[in-house]
Each structure stands twice: as structure tokens, then as C-alpha cells.
Amino acid sequence: MVFQAEDRTKTKRQQSEVAIQAALQGKWTDAIQINRQILESFPSDVDAYNRLGKAQTELGKYKDARASYEKALEIDPLNTIAQKNLARLATLGKSAPPRAAAQKLSPQMFIEETGKTGITTLTRIDTDIAARMTAGDQVQLAHQKGSLVVKAMDGDFLGEVEPRLAARLAKLLDGGNEYVAAIQSSDDGGVKVFIRETFQDASQTGKLSFPPTVTESVRPYVKERLVRNDADDEGFFEEGDETEDWTPGHDEANDDSEEEGGVYDLGGGGKRAPAIDMDDESED
């Protein structure tokens, strides 16, 4: 009997890992199928319902997603992941059109690196677009009417990079540098975007994309887990873990970055940015 219980627990853990990996790879249809299989054997698995709701949201199946999160709350009325995602879905309205499945950055891209990574709080946010995005969703930077704007990968305008940082990055982009960016968090506190320099043009050698002097509000990132999902993100977490989704790796080589600079919050008014748990799904 004990062995049977252990086998069931092991099977559940393995299936959860497969579901999480499917979500991280953007295979939302597979994620739905796997989580439903888990629920057939474990009908009270709150984490599976939250992951299922996440996958359904990504595919624009908002009605189904609401039902999944509501079921999670029936089982655990205090589950913050389900609560926050239901609140987000409520802002979309019943007639909100489905959006294409979002591209996710690899967790490895969120490893902090002095001078090459930073976090900025967006201005002039389009709340409708922001409501449809979750932590880890890839976005793009683009010049637009003298500003550096952030767009969803399908081209929808999301917001603007704060002016001082925008001016710096615009010059570096014009000089040949390349960057990738993704949602770090999206909640009532605003939308924060994680940006990484992926290529430095020879003409920009020696110029840091994110030096401490970019803004007066800059302060070193204190080591924890870098990317913590929008305090709501829900989907890829392990059972019993309410930390939220997506746990990126940590670069041991940069362990001293707490004193050197590390990751900077470039638009958060001097407050340390919350860690995004790219396992969006554990509290999230």
C-alpha cells in the first residue's frame, strides 16, 4: 500500500514536470492535454487546474480558463494564483478576441549579467494589451516617433521605455547593438520589462547598456531569483509551491554582482524589482 502511494506520487510529479516543460516551450495544446490527464487521476490537484487555466488563457480560451481557475478556488479558496488570474480575465471581458500563443524567452536568457541586463517600468501602457500578457512573454523594442516603444510580438503597442533609458538604448540600437526583452511582471503595480543585450557592435565596445548612472533610481539587484512572474502567473508550478511560474537559472559566476551592479531596476523609483518566477505558476 505504501509503495502504491509512492508510485502515484512519483507519477504525478513526473506528469507535472512534463506539463511545466510543455508550457515553457509554448506547447499549450499539449499542456492542456497533460494537465487534464493529471486531473483524471488527481481531481483535487489545484496546481493542475491553475496550469490548465494558464494554457487555456494562452490559446484564447478565456471561458474555459475561468472555469479552471474557479475550480481551483473551489478546492482552495485562498489560492492566490487562481484569484489573480480570475481578476485578470475579468478585465478582458467576455468578448475579448483570442490572441496568438505568446512566445516565451528561454529561462537562461533571464540570468543576470552586469551591464547587459536591466528591468524597466513601462510608461503610457495599453492596459487592454497588458491584461493579455503574462510573465515571460517575449516582446520587441522599436523606435517610434522619438520614443522607444515596447510591442507584443504580433505588433500590438504595449507601452514605452522610460525616457532616460530609452534615449540610451536608442543610441546603442542605432550603433548596431541588439536586445531581447520579455515581460518581467504585469500587475497593479505596472508592467515591468526585462531587457538583455544579446549583441554588442564593435563600435559600441566599452559602453554598458545598463550602467548604474543611467538613472538616479538605479540600485543593485539583490540576489534572489531573477524573474518572478506577475505575481499572478500561474501555470508551471509544482504542487504545493505557491511561488509562481518560471524559475530562471542563476549565474554563479556573477555571485558578486550584488556589489557590482547586477540587474538594475531602471524605472521602478528606486525599489528593487520583484523576482520573476518563470515558473509562473507557483505564487505566482
Buried (B, 14 or more C-beta within 10 A) or exposed (E): EEEEEEEEEEEBEEBBEBBBBBBBEBBBEBBBBBBBBBBEEBEEBBBBBBBBBBBBBBBBBBEBBBBBBEBBBEEBEEBBBBBBBBBBBEEBEEEBEEBEBBBBBBBEBBBBBBBBBBBBBBBEBBEEBBBBBBBBBBBBBEEEEEBBBBBBEEEBBBBBBBBBBBBBBBEBBEEEBEBBBBBBBBBEBBBBBBBBBEEBBEEBEEBBBBBBEBBEBBBBBEBEBBBBBBBBBBBBBBBEBBBBBBBBBBBEEBEEBEEEBBBBBBBBEEEBBBBBBBBBBBBB
